[in-house]
Amino acid sequence: MRMARWRDAPTEARCASPVKADFRGPSRQYRGGMTDRDHDQSRPTPAPEPAADAPDTAQEATGHDPTPTIADDLKPEQREARAKRIGRRAPVIGGVVAVVAAALLGLIVSARRDFLFEFDEEWAEDVLAVRGPAGDVFSYFMNALGGGIVGVFVVPIAVALALLIFRRPWGALYFIVASAASAGAVQLLKNLFGRARPEDIIVASDFGSFPSGHVANAATIAVALGVIVPHVWVWIWGAVYTLLMAASRTYLGAHWLSDTVGGMLVGAGVALLVWVVFATPLERERLEWTARLAARNAARAQAHITPPAKR
């Protein structure tokens, strides 16, 4: 009877009648009005199982070990090649230009023996006007640090010993040779030009005002340390130290301003020219030191890696 009634019903009524899409039996009702189908669809989809041939580690997947290693350019054969390719043209040109400029300035100073530069006189007057207890203490300290036994022997030997402790023997030798060569060049130019010191000098000094030995020594230290440890902060501190030494020398009346300029040129130029002689061993030593530092850092990083938990 029901089937007959359904056949006799209009088409619209037959299409609107509820028909089961599947035959899983009566649908159970869950709290909130959910049916079996809604309950199944709300379940989270399980993550796919990894393939049997999938790599287990990042090293197998990329072919690269993720742990820190020494860079390729720090390998022994490449370090030697880079050390031999170190350029010498720039330090040669820079050193020659600086020394020649200092010599030309000395010739001009010697030719104007009875006439001072206007900027020398103005600077001397300005410095004389600002003398005081604080400036005296600082300038006397810089005077002891940059000259005499301390500046000529103690400081260079102390720096050389520090470099030897850090296993930089070529750096230590270069520093000693550059310091000695700079001091010798200064004494040669002092005796060659024989410029008189300012009358307002308040510290004991040797013969000859041009060039300033203290400033030349400071410039040599700045350039030499910048070559041995080529970092920006080393060059910045070296430049600051040299300028402070120049200011202290004019403050004490030991030099004219042009004397300090000549000292900077002589000290920096000699350090660059000596660098040319030691360029290859210095670069080889620097690369070896960098390689040791990289290996030590890699070992420390590896030691801090937590091993995977045992299953």
Sequence and secondary structure as in RCSB ss.txt:
>XXXX:A:sequence
MRMARWRDAPTEARCASPVKADFRGPSRQYRGGMTDRDHDQSRPTPAPEPAADAPDTAQEATGHDPTPTIADDLK
PEQREARAKRIGRRAPVIGGVVAVVAAALLGLIVSARRDFLFEFDEEWAEDVLAVRGPAGDVFSYFMNALGGGIV
GVFVVPIAVALALLIFRRPWGALYFIVASAASAGAVQLLKNLFGRARPEDIIVASDFGSFPSGHVANAATIAVAL
GVIVPHVWVWIWGAVYTLLMAASRTYLGAHWLSDTVGGMLVGAGVALLVWVVFATPLERERLEWTARLAARNAAR
AQAHITPPAKR
>XXXX:A:secstr
 HHHHHHHS HHHHHHS   SS S S    TTS  HHHHHHTS        TT  SSHHHHHSS  S    GGGS
HHHHHHHHHT   HHHHHHHHHHHHHHHHHHHHHHHTTTS  HHHHHHHHHHHHT  HHHHHHHHHHHHHHSHHI
IIIIHHHHHHHHHHHTT HHHHHHHHHHHHHHHHHHHHHHHHH     TT  S   S  SS HHHHHHHHHHHHH
HHHS  HHHHHHHHHHHHHHHHHHHHTTSS HHHHHHHHHHHHHHHHHHHHHHHHHHHHHHHHHHHHHHHHHHHH
HHHTS      
